[in-house]
Amino acid sequence: MYPKIIKLILAILTLSYSIFQFYENNIGNGIALIFLSLIFIFLYYKNEIILIIFFKLRKQDFVGTEKWLKKIKNPESSLTTKQVGYYNYLWGIVYSQTNLTQAEKFFKKAISIGLSMDHDLAMAKLSLAGILIQKRRKREATTLLNEAKKLDKQKMLLDQIKMMQQQMKRI
């Protein structure tokens, strides 16, 4: 994982060299270098390790996910603010399999920092509500479920929200 500043420096150097290539009438090289600088800019906003972690999580490989998460050292300085939110969100997902107290801590931190997409924030609140239901904290879980319902504009989590509300009625 490269620091953020190195990614920006590489993007600027590549873009400036592409301008030089245009000046030298090497149009093809200039266009290729512009695409290369766009890759560096993309990796500034979307961390490469977090992208790998999401692919691991998609395959339900929690051991691999945890291994890649441990590779991120000092996330506050090496990641952007939203990436730190996703970092905590991913740790919350990993710990929700084994340690609910740790998962609750990470989900709360991810929600307080913020996530860039509303459905991710709704999923974090829904997961935290599930943990709170298991810990018999019904009032907090109800507010989180209502917030998740408001954030879920495409109604992707509607079934899970209804299922959690039914579980809360049993408590």
NORLIN-V816182 format. One record per pair of residues at least 12 apart in sequence whose ideal C-beta (glycine too) atoms are under 10 Angstrom apart, sorted by the first residue. I is the first residue (numbers start at 0). J is the second residue. D is the distance in Angstrom with one decimal. If there is no record, write none. Layout:
i=I j=J d=D
i=I j=J d=D
This chain:
i=0 j=42 d=9.8
i=0 j=46 d=7.1
i=0 j=47 d=6.8
i=0 j=48 d=5.2
i=0 j=49 d=9.5
i=0 j=70 d=6.8
i=0 j=71 d=6.6
i=0 j=72 d=8.2
i=0 j=74 d=10.0
i=0 j=77 d=6.5
i=0 j=78 d=9.0
i=1 j=39 d=9.3
i=1 j=42 d=7.9
i=1 j=43 d=9.6
i=1 j=46 d=9.6
i=1 j=47 d=8.3
i=1 j=77 d=8.7
i=2 j=73 d=10.0
i=2 j=76 d=8.0
i=2 j=77 d=5.8
i=2 j=78 d=9.9
i=3 j=42 d=9.5
i=3 j=43 d=6.1
i=3 j=44 d=9.7
i=3 j=46 d=8.9
i=3 j=76 d=8.5
i=3 j=77 d=6.7
i=3 j=78 d=7.7
i=3 j=79 d=7.0
i=3 j=82 d=9.4
i=4 j=43 d=9.4
i=4 j=77 d=9.9
i=5 j=39 d=9.1
i=5 j=43 d=9.7
i=6 j=38 d=9.6
i=6 j=39 d=5.2
i=6 j=40 d=7.7
i=6 j=41 d=9.4
i=6 j=42 d=5.6
i=6 j=43 d=4.6
i=6 j=44 d=9.4
i=6 j=46 d=9.5
i=6 j=47 d=9.5
i=7 j=39 d=7.6
i=7 j=40 d=8.0
i=7 j=43 d=6.1
i=8 j=39 d=8.9
i=9 j=35 d=8.8
i=9 j=36 d=7.8
i=9 j=38 d=9.4
i=9 j=39 d=4.8
i=9 j=40 d=9.5
i=9 j=42 d=9.2
i=9 j=43 d=9.5
i=10 j=35 d=8.7
i=10 j=36 d=4.7
i=10 j=37 d=8.0
i=10 j=38 d=8.5
i=10 j=39 d=3.8
i=10 j=40 d=5.0
i=10 j=41 d=9.4
i=10 j=42 d=8.8
i=10 j=43 d=7.1
i=11 j=36 d=7.8
i=11 j=39 d=8.8
i=11 j=40 d=9.7
i=12 j=32 d=9.7
i=12 j=36 d=8.3
i=12 j=39 d=9.1
i=13 j=31 d=9.9
i=13 j=32 d=5.4
i=13 j=33 d=8.1
i=13 j=34 d=9.4
i=13 j=35 d=5.2
i=13 j=36 d=4.0
i=13 j=37 d=9.1
i=13 j=38 d=8.8
i=13 j=39 d=6.5
i=13 j=40 d=9.6
i=14 j=29 d=9.8
i=14 j=32 d=7.3
i=14 j=33 d=6.8
i=14 j=35 d=8.9
i=14 j=36 d=4.3
i=14 j=37 d=8.9
i=14 j=39 d=8.9
i=14 j=40 d=8.9
i=15 j=32 d=9.2
i=15 j=36 d=8.9
i=16 j=28 d=8.7
i=16 j=29 d=8.6
i=16 j=32 d=5.7
i=16 j=35 d=9.3
i=16 j=36 d=8.8
i=17 j=29 d=4.5
i=17 j=30 d=7.6
i=17 j=31 d=7.9
i=17 j=32 d=3.4
i=17 j=33 d=5.0
i=17 j=34 d=9.0
i=17 j=35 d=7.9
i=17 j=36 d=6.6
i=18 j=32 d=8.7
i=18 j=33 d=9.0
i=19 j=32 d=9.0
i=20 j=32 d=6.1
i=20 j=33 d=9.3
i=21 j=33 d=9.1
i=43 j=79 d=7.7
i=43 j=82 d=9.9
i=44 j=79 d=6.8
i=44 j=81 d=8.3
i=44 j=82 d=8.2
i=44 j=115 d=9.3
i=45 j=79 d=9.4
i=45 j=81 d=9.7
i=45 j=82 d=8.0
i=45 j=85 d=9.6
i=45 j=115 d=9.9
i=46 j=71 d=7.9
i=46 j=74 d=9.2
i=46 j=77 d=8.2
i=46 j=78 d=5.8
i=46 j=79 d=7.9
i=46 j=81 d=9.9
i=46 j=82 d=5.1
i=46 j=83 d=9.9
i=46 j=85 d=8.4
i=46 j=86 d=8.5
i=48 j=67 d=5.9
i=48 j=68 d=8.2
i=48 j=70 d=6.0
i=48 j=71 d=5.8
i=48 j=74 d=10.0
i=48 j=77 d=9.5
i=48 j=78 d=9.1
i=48 j=82 d=9.5
i=48 j=86 d=9.3
i=49 j=67 d=8.6
i=49 j=68 d=8.9
i=49 j=71 d=7.9
i=49 j=74 d=9.7
i=49 j=78 d=7.8
i=49 j=82 d=6.0
i=49 j=85 d=5.8
i=49 j=86 d=6.9
i=49 j=88 d=9.9
i=49 j=89 d=7.4
i=50 j=67 d=10.0
i=51 j=63 d=8.9
i=51 j=64 d=9.2
i=51 j=67 d=5.6
i=51 j=70 d=9.2
i=52 j=64 d=5.5
i=52 j=65 d=9.2
i=52 j=66 d=9.4
i=52 j=67 d=4.8
i=52 j=68 d=6.1
i=52 j=70 d=9.2
i=52 j=71 d=8.7
i=52 j=85 d=8.6
i=52 j=86 d=8.7
i=52 j=89 d=5.6
i=52 j=90 d=9.9
i=52 j=92 d=9.7
i=52 j=93 d=9.3
i=53 j=67 d=9.8
i=53 j=85 d=8.4
i=53 j=89 d=7.8
i=54 j=67 d=9.4
i=55 j=67 d=6.2
i=55 j=68 d=9.3
i=55 j=89 d=9.5
i=56 j=68 d=9.9
i=56 j=89 d=6.9
i=56 j=92 d=6.7
i=56 j=93 d=8.5
i=61 j=92 d=8.1
i=61 j=93 d=5.8
i=61 j=94 d=9.8
i=61 j=95 d=9.6
i=61 j=96 d=5.8
i=61 j=97 d=8.9
i=62 j=93 d=9.3
i=64 j=89 d=6.8
i=64 j=90 d=9.3
i=64 j=92 d=7.7
i=64 j=93 d=5.7
i=64 j=96 d=9.9
i=65 j=89 d=9.2
i=65 j=90 d=8.5
i=65 j=93 d=5.1
i=65 j=94 d=9.0
i=65 j=96 d=9.5
i=65 j=97 d=9.9
i=67 j=89 d=9.0
i=68 j=86 d=7.3
i=68 j=89 d=6.0
i=68 j=90 d=6.1
i=68 j=92 d=9.8
i=68 j=93 d=6.6
i=69 j=90 d=9.9
i=71 j=83 d=9.6
i=71 j=86 d=6.4
i=71 j=89 d=9.6
i=71 j=90 d=9.9
i=74 j=86 d=4.8
i=74 j=87 d=8.3
i=74 j=90 d=9.6
i=75 j=112 d=9.9
i=79 j=115 d=9.6
i=80 j=112 d=6.4
i=80 j=113 d=7.3
i=80 j=115 d=9.5
i=81 j=112 d=7.8
i=81 j=113 d=6.6
i=81 j=114 d=6.7
i=81 j=115 d=4.6
i=81 j=116 d=9.4
i=81 j=119 d=9.9
i=82 j=112 d=9.6
i=82 j=114 d=9.9
i=82 j=115 d=9.0
i=83 j=108 d=8.6
i=83 j=109 d=8.5
i=83 j=112 d=5.6
i=83 j=113 d=9.4
i=84 j=108 d=8.1
i=84 j=109 d=5.0
i=84 j=110 d=8.1
i=84 j=111 d=8.5
i=84 j=112 d=3.9
i=84 j=113 d=5.2
i=84 j=114 d=4.9
i=84 j=115 d=7.7
i=84 j=119 d=8.7
i=84 j=120 d=8.7
i=84 j=123 d=8.6
i=85 j=109 d=7.3
i=85 j=112 d=8.9
i=85 j=113 d=9.8
i=85 j=114 d=6.3
i=85 j=115 d=7.9
i=85 j=116 d=9.6
i=85 j=119 d=7.5
i=85 j=123 d=9.6
i=86 j=105 d=8.8
i=86 j=108 d=9.3
i=86 j=109 d=8.0
i=86 j=112 d=9.0
i=87 j=104 d=8.7
i=87 j=105 d=4.7
i=87 j=106 d=7.5
i=87 j=107 d=8.6
i=87 j=108 d=4.4
i=87 j=109 d=3.9
i=87 j=110 d=8.7
i=87 j=111 d=8.9
i=87 j=112 d=6.5
i=87 j=114 d=9.3
i=87 j=123 d=8.9
i=88 j=105 d=7.3
i=88 j=106 d=7.1
i=88 j=108 d=8.8
i=88 j=109 d=4.0
i=88 j=110 d=8.5
i=88 j=112 d=8.9
i=88 j=114 d=6.3
i=88 j=119 d=6.9
i=88 j=120 d=8.9
i=88 j=122 d=8.2
i=88 j=123 d=5.4
i=88 j=126 d=8.7
i=89 j=105 d=8.3
i=89 j=109 d=8.5
i=90 j=102 d=8.0
i=90 j=104 d=8.9
i=90 j=105 d=4.3
i=90 j=106 d=8.9
i=90 j=108 d=8.6
i=90 j=109 d=8.2
i=91 j=103 d=7.8
i=91 j=104 d=8.0
i=91 j=105 d=3.7
i=91 j=106 d=4.0
i=91 j=107 d=8.5
i=91 j=108 d=8.1
i=91 j=109 d=6.0
i=91 j=110 d=9.3
i=91 j=123 d=7.0
i=91 j=126 d=6.6
i=91 j=127 d=7.7
i=91 j=130 d=8.8
i=92 j=105 d=8.4
i=92 j=106 d=8.6
i=92 j=109 d=9.7
i=92 j=122 d=9.1
i=92 j=123 d=9.0
i=92 j=126 d=7.2
i=93 j=105 d=8.4
i=94 j=106 d=8.9
i=94 j=130 d=9.7
i=95 j=126 d=6.2
i=95 j=127 d=9.3
i=95 j=129 d=8.0
i=95 j=130 d=6.9
i=99 j=129 d=9.2
i=99 j=130 d=5.1
i=99 j=131 d=9.4
i=99 j=133 d=6.4
i=99 j=134 d=7.1
i=100 j=130 d=8.6
i=100 j=134 d=8.7
i=102 j=126 d=7.6
i=102 j=127 d=8.2
i=102 j=129 d=9.5
i=102 j=130 d=5.9
i=103 j=126 d=9.3
i=103 j=127 d=6.5
i=103 j=130 d=5.0
i=103 j=131 d=7.4
i=103 j=133 d=9.8
i=103 j=134 d=7.8
i=103 j=136 d=9.7
i=105 j=123 d=9.3
i=105 j=126 d=9.9
i=105 j=127 d=9.4
i=106 j=122 d=9.8
i=106 j=123 d=5.4
i=106 j=124 d=8.0
i=106 j=125 d=9.7
i=106 j=126 d=5.8
i=106 j=127 d=4.2
i=106 j=128 d=9.4
i=106 j=129 d=9.7
i=106 j=130 d=7.1
i=106 j=131 d=9.7
i=106 j=143 d=9.5
i=107 j=123 d=9.1
i=107 j=127 d=6.7
i=107 j=130 d=9.7
i=108 j=123 d=9.9
i=109 j=123 d=5.3
i=109 j=124 d=9.7
i=109 j=126 d=9.5
i=109 j=127 d=8.8
i=110 j=123 d=5.5
i=110 j=124 d=6.3
i=110 j=126 d=9.9
i=110 j=127 d=6.9
i=110 j=143 d=8.7
i=110 j=146 d=9.1
i=114 j=150 d=9.9
i=116 j=150 d=9.5
i=117 j=147 d=9.9
i=117 j=149 d=9.1
i=117 j=150 d=4.7
i=117 j=151 d=7.7
i=117 j=152 d=6.4
i=117 j=153 d=9.0
i=118 j=147 d=9.5
i=118 j=150 d=7.1
i=118 j=151 d=6.4
i=118 j=152 d=7.8
i=118 j=153 d=6.8
i=118 j=155 d=6.1
i=118 j=156 d=7.3
i=119 j=150 d=9.1
i=120 j=146 d=8.6
i=120 j=147 d=8.2
i=120 j=150 d=5.5
i=120 j=151 d=9.5
i=121 j=143 d=9.8
i=121 j=144 d=9.9
i=121 j=146 d=7.8
i=121 j=147 d=4.4
i=121 j=148 d=7.9
i=121 j=149 d=8.2
i=121 j=150 d=3.7
i=121 j=151 d=4.6
i=121 j=152 d=8.7
i=121 j=153 d=9.7
i=121 j=155 d=8.3
i=121 j=156 d=5.8
i=121 j=159 d=9.7
i=121 j=160 d=8.8
i=122 j=147 d=7.7
i=122 j=150 d=8.9
i=122 j=151 d=8.6
i=122 j=155 d=8.8
i=122 j=156 d=6.6
i=122 j=159 d=8.7
i=123 j=143 d=9.2
i=123 j=147 d=8.5
i=123 j=150 d=9.5
i=124 j=140 d=9.8
i=124 j=142 d=9.1
i=124 j=143 d=4.7
i=124 j=144 d=7.6
i=124 j=145 d=9.2
i=124 j=146 d=5.3
i=124 j=147 d=4.2
i=124 j=148 d=9.3
i=124 j=149 d=9.6
i=124 j=150 d=7.0
i=124 j=151 d=9.5
i=124 j=156 d=9.5
i=124 j=160 d=9.9
i=125 j=140 d=9.9
i=125 j=143 d=7.4
i=125 j=144 d=7.1
i=125 j=146 d=9.3
i=125 j=147 d=4.5
i=125 j=148 d=9.0
i=125 j=150 d=9.2
i=125 j=151 d=8.3
i=125 j=156 d=5.8
i=125 j=159 d=6.0
i=125 j=160 d=6.6
i=125 j=163 d=7.0
i=126 j=143 d=9.2
i=126 j=147 d=9.2
i=126 j=159 d=9.5
i=127 j=139 d=8.5
i=127 j=140 d=8.2
i=127 j=143 d=5.6
i=127 j=144 d=9.8
i=127 j=146 d=9.9
i=127 j=147 d=8.9
i=128 j=140 d=4.4
i=128 j=141 d=8.0
i=128 j=142 d=8.5
i=128 j=143 d=3.9
i=128 j=144 d=4.9
i=128 j=145 d=9.3
i=128 j=146 d=8.8
i=128 j=147 d=6.7
i=128 j=159 d=9.7
i=128 j=160 d=8.6
i=128 j=163 d=6.0
i=128 j=164 d=9.6
i=128 j=166 d=9.8
i=128 j=167 d=8.7
i=129 j=143 d=9.1
i=129 j=144 d=9.3
i=129 j=159 d=8.5
i=129 j=162 d=9.5
i=129 j=163 d=6.1
i=129 j=166 d=8.3
i=130 j=143 d=9.6
i=131 j=143 d=6.8
i=131 j=144 d=9.4
i=131 j=163 d=9.9
i=131 j=167 d=9.6
i=132 j=144 d=8.9
i=132 j=163 d=6.4
i=132 j=164 d=9.7
i=132 j=166 d=5.7
i=132 j=167 d=5.9
i=132 j=169 d=9.5
i=132 j=170 d=6.9
i=133 j=166 d=9.1
i=133 j=170 d=9.7
i=135 j=170 d=6.3
i=136 j=170 d=9.6
i=137 j=167 d=5.8
i=137 j=168 d=9.8
i=137 j=170 d=5.7
i=140 j=163 d=7.5
i=140 j=164 d=9.4
i=140 j=166 d=9.2
i=140 j=167 d=6.3
i=140 j=170 d=8.9
i=141 j=163 d=9.6
i=141 j=164 d=8.4
i=141 j=167 d=6.7
i=143 j=163 d=9.3
i=144 j=156 d=9.8
i=144 j=159 d=9.6
i=144 j=160 d=5.8
i=144 j=161 d=9.7
i=144 j=163 d=5.9
i=144 j=164 d=6.4
i=144 j=167 d=7.7
i=145 j=160 d=9.1
i=145 j=164 d=9.7
i=147 j=159 d=8.7
i=147 j=160 d=6.1
i=147 j=163 d=8.9
i=148 j=160 d=5.5
i=148 j=161 d=9.6
i=148 j=164 d=9.3
